[in-house]
């Protein structure tokens, strides 16, 4: 914890007083343990960027009763906790609202124009403020449902969408829905994992996860596509497809030194600027092709990898494009890289890319476009290695 760590208790009755500093928080923990409370479970419900999370924390009393609470947590880049605010387990909507507010004030500020319509929509939904829900949606809206068991939808206007949302409340009166995680945010589209919690009028517990791909224009939704959780690869591929069709938007908000470097490489490749391409590679660049079928295997070294790129030119590839899928800090990203031939043939792949402090590529690990889980696993492995000060290429 940081020395200025703060703890604020929003629970009914203020079970524990607010405090500042690690010692004050540890006093709360000691008091709870002396009163017979024992930790029984911790589940992360939502994350925002690299530093914010919403979690459910459960403790058991001496009598065997389980008490739950919600924690909104923030850490600094060094992993030290800066603040925690706690809510009653049934106060999920308020906890999500605080999480989103912190994100928009900090890490998510540059993404606000893209994600704010979704935040407003779910805030209005959870507050049953139908005017706020309506204001987050364009007058005419297109909804596409890709889930296997879907019967499709006839919703075409904002008013119809509001009526549908109100109907869900009649079935699940206490329903709370929110974005659990932003999986990819681009220039006009965002892909998120959304979860809805509640209890039906018949007494059944409801937890409905889904993947939502949404297009935001002028601060309002115009188009959404829904996927089942197991359709992550399909959803990411669709995100890359629609983002690539947005040439009129000059800047991307999902940006770090990797995505900017990849954009510069694409420009250099288009004009065969071999000097610029070579200068973007580290001397000991690690290139690992893990695609099934045709694969170049493992190649190490600037000139060796540059030779592979020359080989792509020799077989007719004229241009290359790069669409960011996910980033971690400044030095790591997953991109969907597509090599294009003039006859219309495209060669797409997923690539986990790592750069050094000198804006040079140090690692490029390639996967089939449908092998999204492996790409994300590699991204997280490298992210942890960077935080631990290790080299991930050959670990």
PAPALUM-889487 format. One record per residue (C-alpha): residue number from 1; residue in three letters; z, x, y. Coordinates in Angstrom, 3 decimals, decimal comma, padded with zeros to 6 digits, always signed. Layout:
BEGIN
REC resi resn        z        x        y
REC  NUM  ALA        Z        X        Y
...
This chain:
BEGIN
REC resi resn        z        x        y
REC    1  UNK +000,000 +000,000 +000,000
REC    2  UNK -000,596 +001,054 +003,568
REC    3  UNK +002,496 +001,562 +005,730
REC    4  UNK +001,466 -001,425 +007,885
REC    5  UNK +000,894 -003,732 +004,881
REC    6  UNK +001,664 -007,378 +005,707
REC    7  UNK +002,727 -010,251 +003,469
REC    8  UNK +002,560 -013,891 +004,604
REC    9  UNK +003,842 -016,849 +002,545
REC   10  UNK +002,090 -020,201 +003,137
REC   11  UNK +003,728 -021,970 +000,201
REC   12  UNK +005,555 -025,215 +000,753
REC   13  UNK +009,071 -024,355 +001,907
REC   14  UNK +008,187 -020,671 +002,471
REC   15  UNK +009,572 -019,419 -000,852
REC   16  UNK +009,569 -015,802 +000,339
REC   17  UNK +009,789 -014,767 +003,994
REC   18  UNK +006,837 -012,975 +005,569
REC   19  UNK +007,257 -009,211 +005,785
REC   20  UNK +005,686 -005,961 +006,914
REC   21  UNK +005,468 -002,677 +005,043
REC   22  UNK +005,653 -001,839 +001,314
REC   23  UNK +009,449 -001,981 +001,229
REC   24  UNK +009,516 -005,586 +002,419
REC   25  UNK +007,037 -006,646 -000,255
REC   26  UNK +008,894 -004,768 -002,977
REC   27  UNK +012,063 -006,591 -001,935
REC   28  UNK +010,251 -009,876 -002,744
REC   29  UNK +009,300 -008,539 -006,177
REC   30  UNK +012,844 -007,397 -006,914
REC   31  UNK +014,261 -010,749 -005,795
REC   32  UNK +011,856 -012,625 -008,050
REC   33  UNK +012,726 -010,493 -011,057
REC   34  UNK +016,452 -010,789 -010,426
REC   35  UNK +015,990 -014,572 -010,337
REC   36  UNK +014,468 -014,432 -013,827
REC   37  UNK +010,753 -014,662 -012,994
REC   38  UNK +008,412 -012,718 -015,287
REC   39  UNK +004,692 -012,153 -014,738
REC   40  UNK +002,539 -013,926 -017,320
REC   41  UNK -001,025 -013,773 -016,007
REC   42  UNK -003,390 -012,688 -013,250
REC   43  UNK -006,927 -014,068 -012,873
REC   44  UNK -009,437 -013,197 -010,170
REC   45  UNK -011,087 -016,388 -008,899
REC   46  UNK -013,344 -015,013 -006,160
REC   47  UNK -014,330 -011,749 -004,516
REC   48  UNK -015,922 -010,898 -001,191
REC   49  UNK -017,548 -007,497 -000,776
REC   50  UNK -015,584 -004,472 -001,949
REC   51  UNK -012,244 -005,240 -000,305
REC   52  UNK -011,320 -008,913 -000,584
REC   53  UNK -010,262 -011,092 -003,497
REC   54  UNK -008,673 -014,424 -004,332
REC   55  UNK -006,533 -014,462 -007,449
REC   56  UNK -004,277 -016,817 -009,373
REC   57  UNK -000,935 -015,237 -010,253
REC   58  UNK +001,381 -016,898 -012,765
REC   59  UNK +005,050 -016,264 -013,513
REC   60  UNK +007,391 -017,774 -016,076
REC   61  UNK +010,901 -018,952 -015,297
REC   62  UNK +013,952 -018,495 -017,513
REC   63  UNK +013,551 -022,127 -018,572
REC   64  UNK +010,027 -021,385 -019,796
REC   65  UNK +008,213 -023,158 -016,989
REC   66  UNK +005,024 -021,501 -015,659
REC   67  UNK +004,627 -021,346 -011,884
REC   68  UNK +001,282 -020,482 -010,339
REC   69  UNK +000,369 -019,208 -006,892
REC   70  UNK -002,792 -018,092 -005,138
REC   71  UNK -003,081 -014,658 -003,545
REC   72  UNK -005,661 -013,636 -000,948
REC   73  UNK -005,731 -009,828 -000,959
REC   74  UNK -007,363 -007,127 +001,124
REC   75  UNK -007,609 -003,394 +000,404
REC   76  UNK -009,036 -000,514 +002,415
REC   77  UNK -011,890 +001,719 +001,225
REC   78  UNK -009,305 +004,072 -000,281
REC   79  UNK -007,941 +001,242 -002,453
REC   80  UNK -004,654 +000,852 -000,575
REC   81  UNK -003,555 -002,749 +000,046
REC   82  UNK -003,490 -003,855 +003,690
REC   83  UNK -002,458 -007,509 +003,511
REC   84  UNK -001,684 -010,363 +001,142
REC   85  UNK -001,224 -014,052 +001,904
REC   86  UNK +000,079 -016,456 -000,730
REC   87  UNK -000,543 -020,196 -001,208
REC   88  UNK +000,637 -022,869 -003,621
REC   89  UNK -001,563 -023,209 -006,710
REC   90  UNK -002,800 -026,591 -005,507
REC   91  UNK -003,822 -025,239 -002,101
REC   92  UNK -007,081 -023,725 -003,317
REC   93  UNK -009,225 -025,035 -000,446
REC   94  UNK -007,034 -023,357 +002,205
REC   95  UNK -006,967 -020,081 +000,260
REC   96  UNK -010,778 -020,050 +000,000
REC   97  UNK -011,041 -020,828 +003,709
REC   98  UNK -008,875 -017,799 +004,560
REC   99  UNK -010,857 -015,558 +002,199
REC  100  UNK -014,126 -016,554 +003,877
REC  101  UNK -012,671 -016,112 +007,356
REC  102  UNK -011,494 -012,580 +006,599
REC  103  UNK -014,888 -011,744 +005,106
REC  104  UNK -016,832 -012,991 +008,133
REC  105  UNK -014,495 -011,054 +010,439
REC  106  UNK -014,988 -007,820 +008,474
REC  107  UNK -017,388 -006,683 +005,745
REC  108  UNK -019,454 -009,860 +005,829
REC  109  UNK -020,058 -009,920 +009,588
REC  110  UNK -023,628 -008,637 +009,188
REC  111  UNK -024,307 -011,324 +006,569
REC  112  UNK -022,829 -014,196 +008,580
REC  113  UNK -026,171 -015,684 +009,627
REC  114  UNK -027,157 -015,920 +005,947
REC  115  UNK -023,942 -017,083 +004,268
REC  116  UNK -022,351 -019,205 +007,006
REC  117  UNK -024,268 -022,423 +006,045
REC  118  UNK -022,829 -022,206 +002,525
REC  119  UNK -019,333 -021,559 +003,831
REC  120  UNK -019,630 -024,553 +006,190
REC  121  UNK -021,018 -026,769 +003,424
REC  122  UNK -018,163 -026,053 +000,997
REC  123  UNK -015,512 -026,128 +003,712
REC  124  UNK -016,707 -029,586 +004,741
REC  125  UNK -016,951 -030,667 +001,120
REC  126  UNK -013,410 -029,563 +000,303
REC  127  UNK -012,080 -031,196 +003,497
REC  128  UNK -014,153 -034,339 +002,848
REC  129  UNK -015,678 -033,807 +006,283
REC  130  UNK -019,109 -035,257 +005,615
REC  131  UNK -020,364 -034,564 +009,137
REC  132  UNK -019,786 -030,833 +008,550
REC  133  UNK -021,504 -031,066 +005,165
REC  134  UNK -024,468 -032,828 +006,767
REC  135  UNK -024,724 -030,240 +009,572
REC  136  UNK -025,158 -027,409 +007,045
REC  137  UNK -028,279 -028,955 +005,490
REC  138  UNK -031,761 -029,348 +006,958
REC  139  UNK -033,036 -032,914 +007,368
REC  140  UNK -035,475 -032,335 +004,536
REC  141  UNK -034,168 -030,282 +001,633
REC  142  UNK -035,615 -029,319 -001,730
REC  143  UNK -033,339 -029,028 -004,775
REC  144  UNK -034,554 -027,473 -008,031
REC  145  UNK -032,407 -027,477 -011,178
REC  146  UNK -033,333 -024,863 -013,807
REC  147  UNK -030,403 -025,565 -016,135
REC  148  UNK -031,525 -026,332 -019,710
REC  149  UNK -029,767 -029,717 -019,903
REC  150  UNK -030,836 -030,831 -016,435
REC  151  UNK -032,599 -034,135 -015,918
REC  152  UNK -033,895 -032,957 -012,548
REC  153  UNK -033,070 -034,438 -009,165
REC  154  UNK -034,649 -036,855 -006,724
REC  155  UNK -032,710 -035,589 -003,699
REC  156  UNK -035,058 -034,785 -000,824
REC  157  UNK -032,995 -035,334 +002,339
REC  158  UNK -029,643 -034,220 +003,720
REC  159  UNK -028,365 -037,806 +003,723
REC  160  UNK -029,180 -038,169 +000,039
REC  161  UNK -027,350 -034,922 -000,705
REC  162  UNK -024,240 -036,125 +001,157
REC  163  UNK -024,313 -039,401 -000,785
REC  164  UNK -024,533 -037,445 -004,039
REC  165  UNK -021,592 -035,226 -003,003
REC  166  UNK -019,500 -038,278 -002,166
REC  167  UNK -020,263 -039,688 -005,596
REC  168  UNK -018,843 -036,552 -007,236
REC  169  UNK -015,566 -037,092 -005,371
REC  170  UNK -015,291 -040,573 -006,831
REC  171  UNK -015,433 -039,034 -010,325
REC  172  UNK -013,211 -036,007 -009,553
REC  173  UNK -011,033 -036,923 -006,534
REC  174  UNK -009,407 -033,505 -006,102
REC  175  UNK -012,592 -031,481 -006,657
REC  176  UNK -012,673 -028,116 -004,843
REC  177  UNK -015,850 -026,024 -004,917
REC  178  UNK -016,505 -022,536 -003,563
REC  179  UNK -018,583 -019,389 -003,883
REC  180  UNK -016,845 -017,147 -006,417
REC  181  UNK -019,118 -014,172 -005,706
REC  182  UNK -022,260 -013,269 -003,801
REC  183  UNK -024,511 -011,654 -006,401
REC  184  UNK -027,391 -010,830 -004,049
REC  185  UNK -028,013 -011,440 -000,359
REC  186  UNK -031,420 -010,745 +001,095
REC  187  UNK -033,498 -011,480 +004,157
REC  188  UNK -033,724 -015,245 +003,736
REC  189  UNK -032,194 -016,005 +000,352
REC  190  UNK -028,760 -015,611 -001,226
REC  191  UNK -027,744 -015,867 -004,874
REC  192  UNK -024,128 -016,727 -005,592
REC  193  UNK -021,870 -017,715 -008,437
REC  194  UNK -020,293 -021,063 -007,555
REC  195  UNK -017,320 -022,717 -009,254
REC  196  UNK -015,940 -026,249 -008,973
REC  197  UNK -012,352 -027,060 -010,027
REC  198  UNK -010,666 -030,434 -010,341
REC  199  UNK -009,282 -033,224 -012,518
REC  200  UNK -011,381 -036,264 -013,396
REC  201  UNK -010,145 -039,827 -012,988
REC  202  UNK -009,722 -039,818 -016,759
REC  203  UNK -007,327 -036,853 -016,570
REC  204  UNK -009,680 -034,142 -017,852
REC  205  UNK -009,562 -030,683 -016,294
REC  206  UNK -012,954 -029,788 -014,811
REC  207  UNK -014,259 -026,255 -014,250
REC  208  UNK -017,981 -026,165 -013,603
REC  209  UNK -019,587 -022,756 -012,923
REC  210  UNK -023,199 -022,355 -011,849
REC  211  UNK -025,555 -019,944 -010,115
REC  212  UNK -026,976 -021,113 -006,792
REC  213  UNK -030,029 -019,604 -005,102
REC  214  UNK -030,271 -020,871 -001,533
REC  215  UNK -032,697 -020,453 +001,352
REC  216  UNK -031,199 -020,586 +004,848
REC  217  UNK -033,285 -021,233 +007,978
REC  218  UNK -031,906 -021,702 +011,478
REC  219  UNK -028,362 -021,973 +010,160
REC  220  UNK -029,058 -024,699 +007,575
REC  221  UNK -030,056 -024,946 +003,924
REC  222  UNK -033,662 -025,920 +003,280
REC  223  UNK -033,997 -025,152 -000,427
REC  224  UNK -031,611 -024,548 -003,341
REC  225  UNK -032,158 -023,710 -006,992
REC  226  UNK -029,453 -024,080 -009,625
REC  227  UNK -029,138 -022,005 -012,798
REC  228  UNK -026,633 -022,004 -015,649
REC  229  UNK -024,271 -018,978 -015,786
REC  230  UNK -026,108 -017,586 -018,826
REC  231  UNK -029,395 -017,608 -016,829
REC  232  UNK -028,325 -014,683 -014,627
REC  233  UNK -031,377 -012,564 -015,479
REC  234  UNK -033,704 -015,457 -014,633
REC  235  UNK -031,839 -016,164 -011,391
REC  236  UNK -031,996 -012,528 -010,253
REC  237  UNK -035,687 -012,355 -011,094
REC  238  UNK -036,284 -015,504 -009,062
REC  239  UNK -034,289 -014,024 -006,166
REC  240  UNK -036,457 -010,911 -006,214
REC  241  UNK -039,609 -013,053 -006,337
REC  242  UNK -038,764 -015,233 -003,335
REC  243  UNK -037,399 -012,316 -001,313
REC  244  UNK -040,596 -010,349 -001,863
REC  245  UNK -042,517 -013,306 -000,394
REC  246  UNK -040,695 -012,969 +002,964
REC  247  UNK -042,899 -010,389 +004,772
REC  248  UNK -042,421 -012,019 +008,174
REC  249  UNK -038,739 -011,104 +008,279
REC  250  UNK -038,488 -007,484 +009,358
REC  251  UNK -034,913 -006,562 +008,497
REC  252  UNK -032,837 -006,940 +005,366
REC  253  UNK -029,119 -007,591 +005,576
REC  254  UNK -028,426 -006,188 +002,087
REC  255  UNK -028,697 -002,628 +003,283
REC  256  UNK -027,246 +000,832 +002,710
REC  257  UNK -028,612 +004,378 +002,621
REC  258  UNK -030,155 +003,685 -000,817
REC  259  UNK -032,126 +000,591 +000,221
REC  260  UNK -033,288 +002,274 +003,411
REC  261  UNK -034,285 +005,361 +001,470
REC  262  UNK -036,224 +003,264 -001,032
REC  263  UNK -038,100 +001,531 +001,800
REC  264  UNK -039,025 +004,946 +003,219
REC  265  UNK -040,183 +006,120 -000,229
REC  266  UNK -042,440 +003,054 -000,580
REC  267  UNK -044,037 +003,856 +002,765
REC  268  UNK -044,524 +007,510 +001,805
REC  269  UNK -046,044 +006,585 -001,572
REC  270  UNK -048,565 +004,239 +000,052
REC  271  UNK -050,057 +007,142 +002,068
REC  272  UNK -049,452 +009,800 -000,623
REC  273  UNK -047,048 +011,781 +001,572
REC  274  UNK -045,869 +014,037 -001,240
REC  275  UNK -043,801 +016,210 +001,066
REC  276  UNK -041,793 +013,206 +002,271
REC  277  UNK -041,346 +011,940 -001,278
REC  278  UNK -040,196 +015,359 -002,475
REC  279  UNK -037,706 +015,688 +000,381
REC  280  UNK -036,134 +012,364 -000,635
REC  281  UNK -035,198 +013,803 -004,040
REC  282  UNK -032,202 +016,048 -004,767
REC  283  UNK -032,955 +019,334 -006,526
REC  284  UNK -031,222 +018,156 -009,701
REC  285  UNK -032,357 +014,523 -009,584
REC  286  UNK -031,405 +012,724 -012,821
REC  287  UNK -034,022 +010,198 -013,995
REC  288  UNK -033,178 +008,058 -017,042
REC  289  UNK -035,728 +005,507 -018,269
REC  290  UNK -033,885 +003,059 -020,549
REC  291  UNK -036,633 +000,466 -020,775
REC  292  UNK -037,721 -000,737 -024,200
REC  293  UNK -041,284 -000,045 -025,243
REC  294  UNK -042,951 +002,486 -022,950
REC  295  UNK -040,278 +004,846 -021,585
REC  296  UNK -040,364 +008,302 -020,050
REC  297  UNK -036,885 +009,120 -021,351
REC  298  UNK -034,624 +011,502 -019,450
REC  299  UNK -036,116 +013,792 -016,807
REC  300  UNK -034,118 +016,175 -014,616
REC  301  UNK -035,279 +017,961 -011,456
REC  302  UNK -037,202 +017,171 -008,268
REC  303  UNK -040,565 +018,554 -009,353
REC  304  UNK -040,304 +017,072 -012,820
REC  305  UNK -039,658 +013,561 -011,500
REC  306  UNK -042,333 +013,989 -008,845
REC  307  UNK -044,702 +014,750 -011,708
REC  308  UNK -043,952 +011,320 -013,173
REC  309  UNK -044,820 +009,717 -009,840
REC  310  UNK -048,123 +011,632 -009,730
REC  311  UNK -048,806 +010,270 -013,189
REC  312  UNK -048,450 +006,719 -011,893
REC  313  UNK -051,092 +007,455 -009,256
REC  314  UNK -053,375 +008,899 -011,917
REC  315  UNK -053,331 +005,650 -013,905
REC  316  UNK -054,148 +003,485 -010,900
REC  317  UNK -050,941 +002,459 -009,158
REC  318  UNK -051,595 +002,226 -005,418
REC  319  UNK -048,392 +000,895 -003,864
REC  320  UNK -044,761 +000,247 -004,730
REC  321  UNK -042,249 -002,272 -003,356
REC  322  UNK -038,460 -002,340 -003,573
REC  323  UNK -036,199 -005,401 -003,277
REC  324  UNK -032,420 -004,836 -003,180
REC  325  UNK -030,440 -006,839 -005,716
REC  326  UNK -026,913 -005,467 -005,228
REC  327  UNK -025,227 -002,633 -003,341
REC  328  UNK -021,948 -000,760 -003,698
REC  329  UNK -020,850 +001,120 -000,602
REC  330  UNK -023,467 +003,351 +001,003
REC  331  UNK -024,671 +005,381 -001,973
REC  332  UNK -025,355 +002,941 -004,807
REC  333  UNK -027,700 -000,003 -005,321
REC  334  UNK -029,670 -001,988 -007,857
REC  335  UNK -033,240 -002,559 -006,756
REC  336  UNK -036,153 -004,394 -008,308
REC  337  UNK -038,955 -001,849 -008,026
REC  338  UNK -042,527 -002,994 -008,646
REC  339  UNK -045,529 -000,679 -008,941
REC  340  UNK -048,804 -002,383 -007,948
REC  341  UNK -052,418 -001,681 -008,948
REC  342  UNK -055,352 -002,835 -006,841
REC  343  UNK -056,631 -005,078 -009,655
REC  344  UNK -053,476 -007,205 -009,461
REC  345  UNK -051,546 -005,643 -012,330
REC  346  UNK -047,845 -005,154 -011,535
REC  347  UNK -045,198 -003,075 -013,299
REC  348  UNK -041,724 -004,374 -012,390
REC  349  UNK -038,406 -002,842 -013,415
REC  350  UNK -034,750 -002,754 -012,415
REC  351  UNK -033,356 +000,525 -011,161
REC  352  UNK -029,820 +001,679 -010,462
REC  353  UNK -030,210 +004,250 -007,694
REC  354  UNK -027,671 +006,710 -006,316
REC  355  UNK -028,000 +008,816 -003,151
REC  356  UNK -025,954 +011,704 -001,789
REC  357  UNK -024,544 +012,251 +001,699
REC  358  UNK -027,837 +013,936 +002,716
REC  359  UNK -029,876 +010,789 +001,981
REC  360  UNK -031,420 +012,254 -001,162
REC  361  UNK -031,756 +010,447 -004,467
REC  362  UNK -029,505 +011,994 -007,100
REC  363  UNK -029,916 +009,447 -009,901
REC  364  UNK -032,445 +006,815 -010,929
REC  365  UNK -031,632 +004,787 -014,057
REC  366  UNK -034,277 +002,237 -015,048
REC  367  UNK -033,968 -000,970 -017,100
REC  368  UNK -036,170 -003,847 -018,205
REC  369  UNK -036,161 -006,672 -015,655
REC  370  UNK -034,310 -008,978 -018,078
REC  371  UNK -031,610 -006,393 -018,848
REC  372  UNK -029,507 -007,361 -015,846
REC  373  UNK -026,113 -006,964 -017,576
REC  374  UNK -026,846 -003,319 -018,460
REC  375  UNK -027,978 -002,565 -014,904
REC  376  UNK -024,795 -004,049 -013,445
REC  377  UNK -022,672 -002,179 -016,004
REC  378  UNK -024,317 +001,103 -014,963
REC  379  UNK -023,824 +000,265 -011,282
REC  380  UNK -020,107 -000,378 -011,773
REC  381  UNK -019,707 +002,751 -013,913
REC  382  UNK -021,193 +004,888 -011,181
REC  383  UNK -019,159 +003,129 -008,518
REC  384  UNK -015,929 +003,934 -010,373
REC  385  UNK -017,047 +007,527 -010,939
REC  386  UNK -017,746 +007,943 -007,212
REC  387  UNK -014,309 +006,609 -006,328
REC  388  UNK -012,721 +008,993 -008,830
REC  389  UNK -014,708 +011,935 -007,480
REC  390  UNK -016,658 +012,423 -010,718
REC  391  UNK -020,387 +012,910 -011,333
REC  392  UNK -021,712 +009,912 -013,247
REC  393  UNK -025,208 +011,126 -014,253
REC  394  UNK -024,284 +012,655 -017,586
REC  395  UNK -020,694 +011,405 -018,093
